Amino acid sequence: MNYYVDETFSQKNFTKETINESEYENCIFINCDFNSTDLSNMKFINCEFIESNLSNVKLNDTSFQEVTFNACKQIGFNLENSNQFGLRVSFNKCILNDSSFYNLQLKRILFKNCSLQFVDFTDTDLSNSLFDNCNFEHAIFYNTNLTQADLRTSNNFIINTTENKLKGAKIAKENLIGLVQHLGIKVEE
């Protein structure tokens, strides 16, 4: 296994090389391309990805501990396959469309200015999380724990109140339609 500590990788194209199992600690990836790369069994600890493409990467047993993603393209980012031990991530200005967070424990996660269209949050614990200015168009919420979650500045979500936990969740009044749509209620202005 290769170990990288306190390194910065800038404009590196990881799609053109075979990546061996590696551990990255306190590393920064700036404008790197991982599109469709196999990152299985990799470990990322206290790392930051900035303006990088992580679309359709394979994440089988990949570890993300205290990892931040800033302005990244992560279409088809299936975090559900990752190693859940110590899993701690945050996303800022990321495109996460068509991704899956199925059955993950993501309490207190931060999503800020993210596109979360067609994302699967089934069986996910998102309690006490902050979703600041996120687009949830066609996102799937089923048996999702959104207890104490803050969705006040986010939009386009439809969340069935009988199939999800929402106690103490914060939602702007203009988005309440997304909570009653499943009841067949017509909200008029």
C-alpha positions in Angstrom: 0.0 0.0 0.0 1.2 3.5 -0.9 1.1 6.3 1.8 0.8 10.0 1.0 0.9 12.6 3.7 0.5 16.4 3.4 0.7 16.3 -0.4 -1.1 18.5 -2.9 -2.1 17.0 -6.2 -3.0 19.6 -8.8 -4.6 19.0 -12.3 -3.7 15.3 -12.1 -5.6 13.0 -14.4 -6.1 9.8 -12.4 -8.1 8.3 -15.3 -5.0 7.5 -17.3 -3.2 5.4 -14.8 -3.7 2.4 -12.6 -4.1 3.4 -9.0 -2.9 0.9 -6.4 -4.4 0.7 -3.0 -3.3 3.9 -1.3 -3.8 5.9 1.9 -4.0 9.7 1.7 -3.7 11.8 4.8 -4.0 15.6 5.0 -3.8 15.7 1.2 -5.4 18.2 -1.2 -6.7 17.4 -4.7 -7.2 20.4 -6.9 -8.8 20.2 -10.3 -8.1 16.4 -10.5 -9.9 14.0 -12.8 -11.1 10.7 -11.3 -14.0 10.1 -13.7 -15.0 6.4 -13.6 -11.8 5.5 -11.7 -11.7 2.6 -9.3 -11.0 4.0 -5.8 -12.0 0.8 -4.0 -10.1 0.1 -0.8 -8.5 3.6 -0.8 -8.3 5.6 2.4 -8.8 9.4 2.5 -8.2 10.9 5.9 -8.5 14.7 6.5 -8.4 15.3 2.8 -10.0 18.0 0.6 -11.1 17.7 -3.0 -11.4 21.0 -4.8 -13.0 21.5 -8.3 -12.3 17.8 -9.1 -14.4 15.3 -11.1 -15.3 12.2 -9.1 -18.2 11.2 -11.3 -19.0 7.5 -11.5 -16.0 6.4 -9.4 -16.1 3.0 -7.8 -16.1 3.3 -4.0 -16.2 -0.3 -2.7 -14.9 -0.2 0.8 -13.3 3.3 0.3 -12.7 5.2 3.5 -13.6 8.9 3.8 -12.8 10.3 7.3 -13.1 14.1 7.7 -13.1 14.7 3.9 -14.5 17.8 2.3 -15.6 18.2 -1.3 -15.7 21.8 -2.7 -17.0 22.6 -6.1 -16.7 19.0 -7.3 -18.6 17.1 -10.0 -19.8 13.9 -8.4 -22.5 12.5 -10.6 -23.2 8.9 -9.8 -21.3 9.1 -6.5 -22.5 6.0 -4.7 -21.2 6.6 -1.2 -23.4 3.6 0.0 -20.6 1.2 -1.1 -17.9 2.9 0.9 -16.4 1.8 4.2 -18.8 3.3 6.8 -16.3 3.1 9.7 -15.5 6.7 10.7 -17.3 8.0 7.6 -17.4 11.8 7.8 -17.8 14.0 4.7 -19.1 17.5 3.8 -20.1 18.9 0.4 -20.0 22.6 -0.8 -21.0 23.7 -4.3 -21.0 20.1 -5.5 -23.1 18.4 -8.3 -24.2 15.1 -6.8 -27.0 14.2 -9.2 -27.9 10.6 -9.6 -25.9 9.6 -6.5 -26.8 7.3 -3.6 -26.5 7.7 0.1 -28.6 4.6 0.8 -28.6 3.3 4.3 -25.8 5.5 5.6 -25.3 7.1 9.0 -24.7 10.8 8.1 -25.7 12.7 11.2 -24.7 16.3 11.2 -23.6 16.2 7.5 -23.3 19.5 5.7 -24.5 20.0 2.1 -24.1 23.7 1.0 -25.1 25.0 -2.4 -25.4 21.5 -3.9 -27.4 19.9 -6.6 -28.9 16.7 -5.2 -31.2 15.8 -8.1 -32.3 12.2 -8.3 -30.2 11.4 -5.2 -31.3 8.4 -3.1 -31.6 9.0 0.6 -33.5 5.8 1.4 -32.9 4.5 5.0 -30.3 7.3 5.6 -29.9 9.0 8.9 -29.5 12.7 8.2 -30.6 13.9 11.6 -29.2 17.3 12.7 -27.9 17.9 9.2 -27.7 21.2 7.4 -28.9 21.5 3.8 -28.1 25.1 2.8 -29.4 26.2 -0.6 -29.7 22.7 -2.1 -31.8 21.5 -5.0 -33.6 18.2 -4.2 -35.5 17.8 -7.5 -36.6 14.2 -7.8 -34.6 13.1 -4.7 -35.8 10.0 -3.0 -36.7 10.1 0.7 -38.0 6.8 2.1 -37.5 5.8 5.8 -35.1 8.7 6.0 -34.3 10.3 9.4 -34.5 14.1 9.0 -35.0 14.7 12.7 -33.7 18.3 13.6 -32.4 18.7 10.0 -32.3 22.2 8.6 -33.9 22.5 5.1 -35.0 26.1 5.3 -33.0 27.4 2.4 -33.3 24.3 0.2 -36.0 23.6 -2.4 -37.7 21.2 -4.8 -38.1 18.4 -2.3 -41.1 16.1 -1.9 -40.9 14.3 1.5 -43.7 11.9 2.6 -44.4 12.8 6.2 -45.7 9.3 7.0 -42.7 7.4 5.5 -39.9 9.6 7.0 -38.9 11.1 10.4 -39.2 14.9 10.4 -39.6 15.8 14.1 -38.0 19.1 14.7 -36.9 19.6 11.1 -36.7 23.2 10.0 -38.5 24.0 6.7 -39.4 27.3 5.1 -43.1 27.9 4.8 -42.9 28.3 1.0 -41.6 24.7 0.8 -44.4 23.1 2.9 -46.1 22.0 -0.3 -43.3 19.4 -0.6 -44.5 17.9 2.7 -48.2 17.7 1.8 -48.2 16.7 -1.8 -48.5 13.0 -1.0 -51.8 13.8 0.8 -53.4 15.1 -2.4 -53.8 18.6 -0.9 -53.8 21.5 -3.3 -52.0 24.5 -2.0 -53.0 27.8 -3.6 -51.4 31.2 -3.3 
